[in-house]
Amino acid sequence: MKSVYDVVKRPIITEQSMDQVADKKYTFEVATDANKIEIKKAVEEIFKVKVEKVTTINYNGKPKRMGVHSGKRADWKKAVVKLTPDSKTIELFES
């Protein structure tokens, strides 16, 4: 069984994601094999909030070259979590 900290890897802090904080939407990098139900339970357990909706986006790694060697960046998954209106905010994004 996966830990909740294995599901939610790190918060994503960008200009666009910080604009969504006013609407109680928070962005996280999550495990590629995690589904929406696991993400919802993990965020609720870690931050003690109520989640209304989870939206996920899969990103494929870009091909990269280093001289004659070629490879690709890792695939990753992003989740946008919307909290219920009566839920408290996540303090990690406030400062």
C-alpha positions in Angstrom: 0.0 0.0 0.0 1.2 3.5 -0.9 1.7 6.2 1.7 -0.1 9.5 1.2 3.3 11.1 0.8 4.0 8.7 -2.1 0.9 9.9 -3.9 1.4 13.7 -3.4 5.0 14.5 -4.3 5.3 18.3 -4.1 3.3 21.5 -4.6 3.7 23.3 -7.9 4.3 27.0 -7.4 3.9 29.0 -10.6 2.2 32.3 -11.5 -0.8 30.6 -12.8 -1.2 28.2 -9.9 -0.9 31.1 -7.4 -3.7 33.0 -9.2 -6.0 29.9 -8.7 -5.4 30.0 -4.9 -8.1 32.7 -4.6 -10.6 30.1 -6.0 -9.4 27.5 -3.5 -7.6 25.5 -6.3 -4.2 24.1 -5.4 -1.7 22.3 -7.8 0.5 19.4 -6.9 2.8 17.0 -8.7 1.5 13.5 -8.0 2.5 9.9 -8.7 1.9 8.8 -12.3 0.0 5.7 -11.2 -2.3 7.6 -8.7 -6.0 8.0 -9.5 -8.3 10.8 -8.5 -9.7 9.0 -5.5 -6.2 8.3 -4.1 -5.2 11.9 -4.7 -8.4 13.2 -3.0 -7.8 11.0 0.1 -4.1 11.9 0.3 -4.7 15.7 0.2 -7.5 15.4 2.7 -5.3 13.4 5.1 -2.2 15.5 4.7 -3.7 19.0 4.9 -6.9 18.2 6.9 -9.2 19.9 4.3 -12.3 18.8 2.3 -11.8 18.3 -1.4 -14.6 18.9 -3.9 -13.0 18.0 -7.2 -9.7 16.7 -8.6 -8.5 17.3 -12.1 -5.4 15.5 -13.4 -3.1 16.1 -16.4 -0.5 13.7 -17.7 2.7 15.1 -19.2 5.0 13.1 -21.4 8.7 13.7 -21.1 10.4 15.7 -23.8 13.2 14.2 -25.9 16.6 15.7 -25.0 20.1 15.4 -26.5 23.5 15.7 -24.8 26.0 15.7 -27.6 25.6 12.3 -29.4 23.6 10.8 -26.6 19.8 11.1 -26.7 17.3 10.4 -24.0 14.1 11.8 -22.6 12.9 13.5 -19.5 10.7 11.6 -17.1 6.9 11.4 -17.5 4.9 13.1 -14.7 1.4 13.9 -13.6 -0.1 17.1 -12.3 -3.3 17.4 -10.2 -5.4 20.5 -9.6 -7.4 20.1 -6.4 -10.5 22.3 -5.7 -11.5 22.6 -2.1 -15.1 22.9 -0.8 -16.2 26.5 0.0 -16.5 25.7 3.7 -13.0 24.1 3.9 -10.0 25.9 5.3 -7.2 27.0 3.1 -3.8 25.2 2.7 -1.3 27.4 4.6 1.6 26.1 2.4 0.5 28.3 -0.5 -0.3 31.4 1.6 3.2 32.8 2.1 
